[in-house]
Amino acid sequence: MAEGMVVTRCDVAVIGGGPAGIAAAVAAAEAGRRVLLVDEGPRPGGQIWRHREGEAPAAAVPWLARLHRCGAELRTSTAIVDVEVARVEQASGEHVSGKHASEEHASGGRASSAPIRLLAEGQGGAERIEAGAVVLATGAREHFLPFPGWTLPGVVGVGGAQALLKSGTSFSGRRVVLAGSGPLLLPVSAALARTGASIQVVAEQAPARRVGAFAAGLWREPRRLLEAARYRLAAGTGPYRAGSWVLRARGRDRVEEVDVTVRGRTRTISCDLLCTGFGLVPNLTLARLLGCALVDGAVQVDELQRTSVDGVWCAGEATGIGGMEAALAEGFVAGAAAAGRPELAASFMRARDRARRFARRLRDTFALRPELKALADEATTICRCEDVACGALRPEWSGRQAKLYTRIGMGPCQARVCGPAVHFLYGWTLESGRTPVTVATVGALTGEADHE
Ligand SMILES: Cc1cc2nc3c(=O)[nH]c(=O)nc-3n(C[C@H](O)[C@H](O)[C@H](O)COP(=O)(O)OP(=O)(O)OC[C@H]3O[C@@H](n4cnc5c(N)ncnc54)[C@H](O)[C@@H]3O)c2cc1C
């Protein structure tokens, strides 16, 4: 990491300004620590509380007010592009400076309580952050699966459509099919219908029996039951079909129709927009770089949200897809613990454990069915960055072989899209945690940036 650039020191650096990061920053700052919250977005809120200036959703308002009151410093429109542990105690007791944490772990080193260095790049240029503790709250992204036609214009992510709506895009008059899995399908279909889109069908791949059992169990969670009912009863949300999934999308210049399977039969539906997404996957790049242990595709944490790396805590979707309530509770626990005051988070621990139980039921209900592995044909693109088709891959390969032979996952998105897909299809892990984490200027990386 480059020397000679602006350095900001803090007790706790929180990476990610969604519900988990906001709660972590609040807890640590209210405990009297110097806190810096960094987020790529233009304002705190993350995915669920993404909003335009002055239009924060009701649930976010008290947390955002508390964040602004607590004294935490904010860096928005700023990405953490590299991480480094400043000092590492190796087995010999020798201290080593300036190696990437992942290298240190590979060499058997263990991070000490010395500062962790982060390289941030934002509108104000590059900045080095030295933090006594780091809370990773980097959230999740959508899980896409390849099927014929999924790269046609007019095929978008369910969350992508939601983000477009929140930024003011109108889908009024468009005929929309939503096909994929998970609870996100419902609020997005309701939001699209509210703004004048015509919902043709909401196709949920999970079997009707499982979805029914899940819905029946919601009486234990009255708030969530009301929420689900509100989305389902919203005017114009179209038929919801469980046990139904997309087979292919067709169109000349853009999507014109999709085939979905409904109760074993194929139905062709004309549409202008297909929103697809098969749940969420945690964002793990920074955790990988720091050398945090992973379990079941998420960061492994203990009761206090501590990761396997000293000085690094993790909260929210990066520890496993758990929803907003789990993110808030985990964030508060992580922030209080990183500040050295875990007792402040006692009530949040109970809320977290409850939210985690709910998250496990969600995961079991919306587990992906094996039939989805057969959607793509030989010609279906799987890696858009490197233009790799499914037919170029051999299931008997390892992920490393696939990368070497085809360059899959080695383009600009660094396997963020195809990585989860090939993990589901072939069990490969393509994502490696390479720096810079996102696109960064050479100046930021060398410390010679001139951002005027
Ligand atoms: C596309 C999408 C749409 C969703 N919509 C809904 C919904 O409508 N309803 C619902 O209940 N749940 C929704 N969810 C789930 C919801 O996001 C989570 O339950 C909740 O927001 C998790 O909070 P979090 O703080 O863990 O993560 P997030 O809210 O995802 O926040 C993570 C933050 O980390 C930041 N970040 C990541 N990497 C870096 C980096 N290197 N440098 C700086 N900042 C970084 C991101 O910019 C982001 O703001 C959605 C999830 C996704 C991915």
Ligand as a Chemical Component Dictionary entry (heavy atoms), coordinates in Angstrom:
data_LIG
# 
_chem_comp.id                   LIG 
_chem_comp.type                 NON-POLYMER 
_chem_comp.pdbx_formal_charge   0 
_chem_comp.three_letter_code    LIG 
# 
loop_
_chem_comp_atom.comp_id 
_chem_comp_atom.atom_id 
_chem_comp_atom.alt_atom_id 
_chem_comp_atom.type_symbol 
_chem_comp_atom.charge 
_chem_comp_atom.model_Cartn_x 
_chem_comp_atom.model_Cartn_y 
_chem_comp_atom.model_Cartn_z 
_chem_comp_atom.pdbx_ordinal 
LIG C1  C1  C 0 -30.053 -5.892 -4.624 1  
LIG C2  C2  C 0 -30.661 -6.145 -3.253 2  
LIG C3  C3  C 0 -31.949 -5.687 -2.950 3  
LIG C4  C4  C 0 -32.514 -5.937 -1.697 4  
LIG N1  N1  N 0 -33.801 -5.504 -1.431 5  
LIG C5  C5  C 0 -34.386 -5.833 -0.243 6  
LIG C6  C6  C 0 -35.755 -5.477 0.050  7  
LIG O1  O1  O 0 -36.445 -4.861 -0.758 8  
LIG N2  N2  N 0 -36.287 -5.846 1.230  9  
LIG C7  C7  C 0 -35.553 -6.540 2.143  10 
LIG O2  O2  O 0 -36.073 -6.877 3.217  11 
LIG N3  N3  N 0 -34.273 -6.881 1.902  12 
LIG C8  C8  C 0 -33.680 -6.566 0.731  13 
LIG N4  N4  N 0 -32.398 -6.955 0.471  14 
LIG C9  C9  C 0 -31.678 -7.633 1.516  15 
LIG C10 C10 C 0 -31.108 -6.517 2.374  16 
LIG O3  O3  O 0 -30.129 -5.851 1.623  17 
LIG C11 C11 C 0 -30.461 -6.996 3.586  18 
LIG O4  O4  O 0 -31.333 -7.749 4.360  19 
LIG C12 C12 C 0 -29.916 -5.865 4.453  20 
LIG O5  O5  O 0 -29.858 -4.640 3.769  21 
LIG C13 C13 C 0 -28.553 -6.269 4.839  22 
LIG O6  O6  O 0 -27.858 -5.200 5.371  23 
LIG P1  P1  P 0 -26.273 -5.187 5.321  24 
LIG O7  O7  O 0 -25.884 -3.974 6.063  25 
LIG O8  O8  O 0 -25.733 -6.492 5.747  26 
LIG O9  O9  O 0 -25.888 -5.058 3.788  27 
LIG P2  P2  P 0 -26.195 -3.966 2.674  28 
LIG O10 O10 O 0 -27.454 -3.246 2.947  29 
LIG O11 O11 O 0 -26.056 -4.674 1.387  30 
LIG O12 O12 O 0 -24.999 -2.931 2.831  31 
LIG C14 C14 C 0 -23.683 -3.230 2.462  32 
LIG C15 C15 C 0 -22.992 -1.946 2.087  33 
LIG O13 O13 O 0 -21.596 -2.195 1.950  34 
LIG C16 C16 C 0 -21.091 -1.350 0.954  35 
LIG N5  N5  N 0 -19.820 -1.919 0.480  36 
LIG C17 C17 C 0 -19.573 -3.172 0.054  37 
LIG N6  N6  N 0 -18.260 -3.316 -0.281 38 
LIG C18 C18 C 0 -17.681 -2.108 -0.042 39 
LIG C19 C19 C 0 -16.349 -1.611 -0.198 40 
LIG N7  N7  N 0 -15.353 -2.375 -0.670 41 
LIG N8  N8  N 0 -16.106 -0.315 0.123  42 
LIG C20 C20 C 0 -17.099 0.495  0.598  43 
LIG N9  N9  N 0 -18.377 0.061  0.766  44 
LIG C21 C21 C 0 -18.667 -1.208 0.447  45 
LIG C22 C22 C 0 -22.186 -1.317 -0.101 46 
LIG O14 O14 O 0 -22.100 -0.128 -0.857 47 
LIG C23 C23 C 0 -23.464 -1.371 0.769  48 
LIG O15 O15 O 0 -23.996 -0.073 0.974  49 
LIG C24 C24 C 0 -31.795 -6.675 -0.746 50 
LIG C25 C25 C 0 -30.502 -7.114 -1.051 51 
LIG C26 C26 C 0 -29.929 -6.857 -2.287 52 
LIG C27 C27 C 0 -28.527 -7.345 -2.589 53 
# 
loop_
_chem_comp_bond.comp_id 
_chem_comp_bond.atom_id_1 
_chem_comp_bond.atom_id_2 
_chem_comp_bond.value_order 
_chem_comp_bond.pdbx_ordinal 
LIG C1  C2  SING 1  
LIG C2  C3  SING 2  
LIG C2  C26 DOUB 3  
LIG C3  C4  DOUB 4  
LIG C4  N1  SING 5  
LIG C4  C24 SING 6  
LIG N1  C5  DOUB 7  
LIG C5  C6  SING 8  
LIG C5  C8  SING 9  
LIG C6  O1  DOUB 10 
LIG C6  N2  SING 11 
LIG N2  C7  SING 12 
LIG C7  O2  DOUB 13 
LIG C7  N3  SING 14 
LIG N3  C8  DOUB 15 
LIG C8  N4  SING 16 
LIG N4  C9  SING 17 
LIG N4  C24 SING 18 
LIG C9  C10 SING 19 
LIG C10 O3  SING 20 
LIG C10 C11 SING 21 
LIG C11 O4  SING 22 
LIG C11 C12 SING 23 
LIG C12 O5  SING 24 
LIG C12 C13 SING 25 
LIG C13 O6  SING 26 
LIG O6  P1  SING 27 
LIG P1  O7  DOUB 28 
LIG P1  O8  SING 29 
LIG P1  O9  SING 30 
LIG O9  P2  SING 31 
LIG P2  O10 DOUB 32 
LIG P2  O11 SING 33 
LIG P2  O12 SING 34 
LIG O12 C14 SING 35 
LIG C14 C15 SING 36 
LIG C15 O13 SING 37 
LIG C15 C23 SING 38 
LIG O13 C16 SING 39 
LIG C16 N5  SING 40 
LIG C16 C22 SING 41 
LIG N5  C17 SING 42 
LIG N5  C21 SING 43 
LIG C17 N6  DOUB 44 
LIG N6  C18 SING 45 
LIG C18 C19 SING 46 
LIG C18 C21 DOUB 47 
LIG C19 N7  SING 48 
LIG C19 N8  DOUB 49 
LIG N8  C20 SING 50 
LIG C20 N9  DOUB 51 
LIG N9  C21 SING 52 
LIG C22 O14 SING 53 
LIG C22 C23 SING 54 
LIG C23 O15 SING 55 
LIG C24 C25 DOUB 56 
LIG C25 C26 SING 57 
LIG C26 C27 SING 58 
# 
